[in-house]
Amino acid sequence: MNRQSPGSSYRARLYDGRKVWVNGRDVADVPNHPAFKGTVDTVASLIDLQEQPETRDALTFTSPATGKRVNAAFLVPYGKEDILHRHEAFRIWSDATFGMMSRISEYSRSLLTGWYASRNRLGGASDHFADKITRYFEQSRDLDWMSTTAFHDPQIDRSKGPSDSPDPDAYLRIVKETSDGIWVRGAKMVATAAPYVDEIFIYPFHRRSSEDLLYSSMFAVSAGAPGLHLVCREPFASEQPEEHPLSSRYDEMDAVLIFDDVFVPWERVFIKNDPEAIWKMRMDPAVVALSQHQTVVRLISKLEFVTAVGHEVATTIGVTHHLHVQEKLGELLVQLSTIKSLLAVSEELAKPDADTGVWLPAIEPLTTARNLGSRYYPRAIGILQHICAGGLMQTPSTLAELDGPLGPLLQKYYRGASSPAKERVRLFKLAWDLIASPLGSRHELYEIFYSGDPVRAYAAQYLGYDQTRLTDPVWKLIGQPLNEVSAR
Ligand SMILES: Cc1cc2nc3c(=O)[nH]c(=O)nc-3n(C[C@H](O)[C@H](O)[C@H](O)COP(=O)(O)OP(=O)(O)OC[C@H]3O[C@@H](n4cnc5c(N)ncnc54)[C@H](O)[C@@H]3O)c2cc1C
């Protein structure tokens, strides 16, 4: 009997009765719907790489429970080599999608691995966090569950918190408890990839006060849970890979989740009504280090891609001799090199967590890289716009026109400095998809916001820094007699 490939069994799992809403309709066949087909095909092919001889060892490790190979995002690092193994696995999937698929589960799997690694110091007073997370982690790992996150409240009125909102259902909360579990009502945003994952992790991202106790729980919900509606934004997916090489393959989709009274069994309720336990979990070093490590590896793939496109465009239209174009391409390389260096430093400075013995990459360089990414990416896209300029408009509506009635004229006027028209047009269609298509614009927004509000992220880096490292020498100088020199 033929065994299903892991990518095929992933596809089969998407027929679980999930309520995916697109253009006002409930999509029953997610893998074959035009809004999702290209992306599901991409995800399935990434999953299949786990079994291919060239990539299998890098992408997987042996599950201690089953003896089977499982995804390396679930590898708990007990040495630097494990951190590098995780890095290589992230790199392979990120490079395969040019960093354009940011929620192919390694991020949420890394969060889960962090919760598992720190299970004995996390959780509320009576939630049995360690036992529940252990079982959930092992299931996710051994069944290869794909997952995503939905942390934020719908953007209704940010001047009010949950407890002073006039509508108690505007924020996600528990409305009923039974001996089997909880019933939740409310909404969460933005869940990238929700239509085609198995599982979604839910908890509040920002610190809640004790007044918001009832809005402070952490649980996992299946994407197909009855009562859960996955309401998609307008699809950006294209069915024309030649015209839209990125939108046809990598539209991750973003959804708002509406919980119209959804049942969650106790087994999946990791923290209940406990804002401080949630915050401790959010700030846990293993959770932060392992998840940010993945995001920085992915960012490198994407910046490499942008740099490559910038270089190819500049060469194709013969502008690389201009000093300012060289300076802009140089800036892209400076970005890339900075992020790569920060990642390397974080791995070089990796050490075991004092409580758990789990090895973690250093957090400060990762946080710095992630914060830089929210400013680097929009700047990188701006640089591409400046280099491409009006050439982005010098593309016929379809590639086929190059062979149509106007073919000879288009071949003449749409060619590059030393490349034929077909090559130049293909490259500029790719650049358009990256820079300015709906997918491209969404990516710019994503890089600014995916990891939280950048304003608060920068402020948090400032507030979390031990300022005395900087200020002590300054005060020493002020209090020091003239001409006296001391080591810092
Ligand atoms: C494309 C995309 C994909 C995403 N995917 C995911 C995902 O998969 N999972 C997930 O959980 N989240 C996801 N997010 C959500 C993302 O984490 C949030 O967008 C981000 O944290 C900002 O929150 P917000 O959108 O609610 O903005 P808001 O918090 O509403 O902010 C709006 C504006 O008000 C300002 N502001 C609001 N409150 C404050 C405050 N207290 N202090 C200072 N300034 C304030 C902000 O600076 C900003 O300028 C995604 C977002 C995008 C854009």
Ligand as a Chemical Component Dictionary entry (heavy atoms), coordinates in Angstrom:
data_LIG
# 
_chem_comp.id                   LIG 
_chem_comp.type                 NON-POLYMER 
_chem_comp.pdbx_formal_charge   0 
_chem_comp.three_letter_code    LIG 
# 
loop_
_chem_comp_atom.comp_id 
_chem_comp_atom.atom_id 
_chem_comp_atom.alt_atom_id 
_chem_comp_atom.type_symbol 
_chem_comp_atom.charge 
_chem_comp_atom.model_Cartn_x 
_chem_comp_atom.model_Cartn_y 
_chem_comp_atom.model_Cartn_z 
_chem_comp_atom.pdbx_ordinal 
LIG C1  C1  C 0 0.361  41.650 8.076  1  
LIG C2  C2  C 0 0.233  41.377 9.544  2  
LIG C3  C3  C 0 0.249  40.079 10.008 3  
LIG C4  C4  C 0 0.117  39.809 11.372 4  
LIG N1  N1  N 0 0.132  38.511 11.808 5  
LIG C5  C5  C 0 -0.076 38.246 13.117 6  
LIG C6  C6  C 0 -0.159 36.909 13.590 7  
LIG O1  O1  O 0 -0.016 35.940 12.846 8  
LIG N2  N2  N 0 -0.419 36.704 14.904 9  
LIG C7  C7  C 0 -0.604 37.747 15.770 10 
LIG O2  O2  O 0 -0.848 37.503 16.948 11 
LIG N3  N3  N 0 -0.527 39.014 15.344 12 
LIG C8  C8  C 0 -0.279 39.287 14.057 13 
LIG N4  N4  N 0 -0.231 40.589 13.614 14 
LIG C9  C9  C 0 -0.622 41.640 14.572 15 
LIG C10 C10 C 0 0.499  42.501 15.019 16 
LIG O3  O3  O 0 1.207  41.864 16.042 17 
LIG C11 C11 C 0 -0.116 43.826 15.460 18 
LIG O4  O4  O 0 -0.567 44.463 14.287 19 
LIG C12 C12 C 0 0.855  44.721 16.167 20 
LIG O5  O5  O 0 1.185  44.185 17.418 21 
LIG C13 C13 C 0 0.269  46.127 16.395 22 
LIG O6  O6  O 0 -0.955 46.021 17.062 23 
LIG P1  P1  P 0 -2.281 46.596 16.418 24 
LIG O7  O7  O 0 -2.303 46.252 14.992 25 
LIG O8  O8  O 0 -3.376 46.153 17.292 26 
LIG O9  O9  O 0 -2.091 48.166 16.487 27 
LIG P2  P2  P 0 -2.603 49.137 17.625 28 
LIG O10 O10 O 0 -2.109 48.650 18.950 29 
LIG O11 O11 O 0 -4.052 49.329 17.496 30 
LIG O12 O12 O 0 -1.851 50.481 17.244 31 
LIG C14 C14 C 0 -2.359 51.452 16.313 32 
LIG C15 C15 C 0 -1.557 52.732 16.459 33 
LIG O13 O13 O 0 -1.750 53.288 17.762 34 
LIG C16 C16 C 0 -0.532 53.345 18.510 35 
LIG N5  N5  N 0 -0.817 52.852 19.851 36 
LIG C17 C17 C 0 -1.894 52.094 20.242 37 
LIG N6  N6  N 0 -1.824 51.821 21.551 38 
LIG C18 C18 C 0 -0.685 52.374 22.002 39 
LIG C19 C19 C 0 -0.048 52.419 23.272 40 
LIG N7  N7  N 0 -0.589 51.844 24.334 41 
LIG N8  N8  N 0 1.122  53.064 23.372 42 
LIG C20 C20 C 0 1.674  53.658 22.306 43 
LIG N9  N9  N 0 1.114  53.652 21.061 44 
LIG C21 C21 C 0 -0.046 53.031 20.918 45 
LIG C22 C22 C 0 0.440  52.398 17.774 46 
LIG O14 O14 O 0 1.791  52.817 17.906 47 
LIG C23 C23 C 0 -0.046 52.496 16.334 48 
LIG O15 O15 O 0 0.537  53.619 15.730 49 
LIG C24 C24 C 0 -0.057 40.884 12.282 50 
LIG C25 C25 C 0 -0.064 42.200 11.798 51 
LIG C26 C26 C 0 0.083  42.450 10.466 52 
LIG C27 C27 C 0 0.070  43.874 9.995  53 
# 
loop_
_chem_comp_bond.comp_id 
_chem_comp_bond.atom_id_1 
_chem_comp_bond.atom_id_2 
_chem_comp_bond.value_order 
_chem_comp_bond.pdbx_ordinal 
LIG C1  C2  SING 1  
LIG C2  C3  SING 2  
LIG C2  C26 DOUB 3  
LIG C3  C4  DOUB 4  
LIG C4  N1  SING 5  
LIG C4  C24 SING 6  
LIG N1  C5  DOUB 7  
LIG C5  C6  SING 8  
LIG C5  C8  SING 9  
LIG C6  O1  DOUB 10 
LIG C6  N2  SING 11 
LIG N2  C7  SING 12 
LIG C7  O2  DOUB 13 
LIG C7  N3  SING 14 
LIG N3  C8  DOUB 15 
LIG C8  N4  SING 16 
LIG N4  C9  SING 17 
LIG N4  C24 SING 18 
LIG C9  C10 SING 19 
LIG C10 O3  SING 20 
LIG C10 C11 SING 21 
LIG C11 O4  SING 22 
LIG C11 C12 SING 23 
LIG C12 O5  SING 24 
LIG C12 C13 SING 25 
LIG C13 O6  SING 26 
LIG O6  P1  SING 27 
LIG P1  O7  DOUB 28 
LIG P1  O8  SING 29 
LIG P1  O9  SING 30 
LIG O9  P2  SING 31 
LIG P2  O10 DOUB 32 
LIG P2  O11 SING 33 
LIG P2  O12 SING 34 
LIG O12 C14 SING 35 
LIG C14 C15 SING 36 
LIG C15 O13 SING 37 
LIG C15 C23 SING 38 
LIG O13 C16 SING 39 
LIG C16 N5  SING 40 
LIG C16 C22 SING 41 
LIG N5  C17 SING 42 
LIG N5  C21 SING 43 
LIG C17 N6  DOUB 44 
LIG N6  C18 SING 45 
LIG C18 C19 SING 46 
LIG C18 C21 DOUB 47 
LIG C19 N7  SING 48 
LIG C19 N8  DOUB 49 
LIG N8  C20 SING 50 
LIG C20 N9  DOUB 51 
LIG N9  C21 SING 52 
LIG C22 O14 SING 53 
LIG C22 C23 SING 54 
LIG C23 O15 SING 55 
LIG C24 C25 DOUB 56 
LIG C25 C26 SING 57 
LIG C26 C27 SING 58 
# 
